[in-house]
């Protein structure tokens, strides 16, 4: 089924997908092969990444027990969805001490009852939302989200409860396929009737995925998501240079091209994760 975009209005060209108007009450998502890390779009693309993101989103939207915006998937990388009034909050759920959460715990920004090791499972999943920004997403507390008018206290409570339940369901399904979902980011919006439903996408750009067979507490984990790209950027000091520029109020440094072997391995991990968790072939 052809979907030419020349006559459709581009609403947004995001970090990894482009969004077009598709009639009066629909949107067309085109999932690209672009990859972003630390809120910066990299110059190198990952072949078939857009296809995996689209198909993973389709799988989760069909599987999770909560209403969502998906209407139709047009292979290999397009999705038709309902228009929503998106809530400007990224609903992050964390089940393990890793990434920015672990760094904030280590620096004492987040207080915990007992010391947490890297990649240690948390006593229970926690809701750790952030702002939604084109530059850098930042953690936000419930009181601030409500005070800024992003949503009501009741809506915040609903998103917290729903996000944790959805994470737990994803975690169960990943576990059966031999994976651990360490954390995930959901986005929600209001439909034409005012209901809050699940929107955006749900693929390896939205969750951190590890193999159970290789999981070891206290160590960096081998990730089946874009963490492999983040790790390489840290290794070549791009993250350090980026943070220095942000602190100084300077433009971000030009990101490096990814080496070909890293591109191939990232693509392999994306496809492997999708096929094992969904039970479907690309």
N, C-alpha and C positions, 0 to 999 in steps of 0.2 A: 504494500500500500504506500503510494508516494505521498509525501507531505512537504511540498515546496514551501519555503519560508519567505520567498521574495515579496509576497503580498500580505504577510503577517507582520504585525508591529512587535519589534523586539522590546520587551519590557526590561529585561535585565540580562547582562552578560556577567555571570558570577565567576567565582574562582574555578569551578569545575563544570558548571552547566549553564546553558543559555535558556531563557524563558521567553516564550512568545505568547501573545494573545491568540486564542484559538476559538473564535466566536465570542459571543457576549459573556458567557459564564464559564468558559474553559480556558485552560492554559496548555501549552505544549512545552514539555521539558525535553531538551536535547542534552544528553549526558556526554560530555566531551572526554577526550583522553588527557586533558590537562591535569596536572597534579600540583597541589599547594602544600606548603609546610610553613609553620610559624606565621600563618596568615599572609604568605607571599606566594604568588603563582610562579612556578619554576619554568625556565625556558624549554625544558625537555618534556615530551609527552610520554605516556605509558600506553603502548598499543593494547587495544581491547579493554582498557580500563573503563571507558564510558559504557560499554556493553555490560560489563560485570556490575557496575553501579546500578544500571537500569534493571537488570535481571534480579539482582539481590533485593532491590526495593520492591519489585513485583512480588517476589517470594514472601518477604516479610509482611507486606500489606495484605496478601492473601491468607497468611497464616496467623497473624496476631489477632487476638479477640478484642479489637477496638476499631471503631469506624475511621476511615481514612479518605483521602482525596482522590485516589487512583480510579480512573475510569477505563483506561485501555492502554496496552503496551503495543507499540509499533516497532518490531524488530529492525535493527539490533539494539538501538540506543535511544528510543523516543518513548515518552509517556504522556498521555493525555490525562489531565487532572482537573478537578473542580477548582474554580477560583475561591480562594479563602482570604479573609482578613487576618493575615499572619500576626501572631503575638510575638513581639520583639524580644524573645527570650530563648536562649538555647538551653534545653532541659537536659542537663548532663547527669547521668547516674553512674556512680563509681562503686565497683564491687571489690577492687583491689587497690593497694597503695602503690600508685605508679604515676608517671608523667608529672604534670604540673601539680597534682594533688600531693604526691610524695614530696616534691620540692617545697611546697608550702608547709607541710608538716615538718620537714627537716629544718626549715628556717624559723619555725616557731610561729608562723602566721596562723596556722590552724593548730589548736590545742587538742590533744588526744589523751585518753586515760592511761594508755601505756605506749611505750615505744613501738613503732611500726617498722618492720624491715621492708626493703624494696620488694615489690610484687607480692606482699603478704595479703591474703584475703582479709577483708574487713569483717568485723563481727556481724554486720548487716549492711546491705547496700545503702548508700547515702545520696541524697539529692544535692547536687552542687552546680546550680545554674550559672550561666554567664550572660553578659550582654551580647547582643547580636551586632557585630560591627564589620565594616569592610576593611578596617585596619588591624585592630587587635581586640579579640573578645576578652572581657574581664569578668572575674567572679562578681556576683551581686547577691546581697542578702535579701531575704524576704521583705524586710521593712523598707529597704531602698527601692525594690521593684514596685512595691505598692505605692510608696510616696511619689515616685516618678510617674505614676499613672500607667505603667505598663500593663497592669492587670489588677483585679481586686484580690483581697486576702483570700476569699473563697475560691477564686479561680486558681490562685497560687497553690492552695491546698489540694485542689483537684489535680493539677498538673504534677505535683509531687507524688501523690498516691498513684496516679495512672502511670507515670514514668517508671516508678520502681516496680510496679506489677509487670509492665511490658518488658523491662530489663530482665526480670526473673524468668519470664517465659522464654525470651531469647537465649538466656543462659542455659536453661534446661535443654532446649533444642540443640544448641551448639555442643553441649556436653555429650549428647547421644552420638554426635559425629566426631568426637575426640578433640573438641576445641574448648577453650575458655574464652568467654567474652568478658574482658576485664572492666570495660566501661562503655558507655554508649551515649550519643547525643540525639535527642528527639526534638522535633519542632511541631508546634500545634497552631491551628488557626480556627477562626469562626466561619461557619458556612452561612448560607443565605438565611437560615432559620435561627442563627445565633448559637448553634451547637459548637462546642469545641471538639475538633477532630484532628487526627494525626495527619501531618502534611510533610512537604519537602521530600527527602529521600532517606533510605536506610541501607547503606552499603559500607564497605571497608573505610570510607572516608568519615563515617559516623561512629565506628566502634573500633576498639582495640582487641585483636584476636590472637590467641596463643594456642599452640598445640599442647594438649594435656601431657603427652608422652615426653615433652622436653621442658616442662615447667619446673622451675626450681626457685624457691623463695630465696631472696637475698641477692639475686642476679638479674642482669638485664635479660629480657625475654626475647626469643626469636618470634617476631610478629608476622602474622599473615594479613597485614594491612599496610598502610603507608608509613608505619613506624620505621621500617627499614630505610626509607628515604630520609626521615628525620635524623636517624642515627648517623647516616653518612654526612649529612649537613653539619651535625655537631662535630664529627670527626675532623672535617676540613675547616672548622672554626667559623662557618657562616653564621650560626646562631649567635655566637659571641659578638661578631661584628654587627649583626642586625640589632641586638639589644643595646650595644654601645651607641649606634646611630639613633635609635629611638629615645634613649635617655638624653642625648644631646639635641634632640629636636631636628635631626638631619634626615634627608631622604634615605630610604633603605639602600644598602649596597646591592649591586647587581648580583643575583644568585648565579651560582655556577651551573654548567651543564652536567647532567648526570652521566656517569660512565655507562657504556653499553651493557656490561655484565649486570650492573645494578638494575637497569631497565628490564632486562630479560628476567631476572630473578623476581622482581616486583610483579611483573605480569604473571609469572608462573604461580606465585603465591595467591594472587587475587583469584585466578581461575580455579586453583585447587580448593581454596576456601569455599567458593560458591558451590562447586560441584559436590563436595562432601557434605556440606550443611543442608543444601536444598535437595540433594538426591537427583538433581537435573543436570543434563549435559548442555554445554554451550555449543 
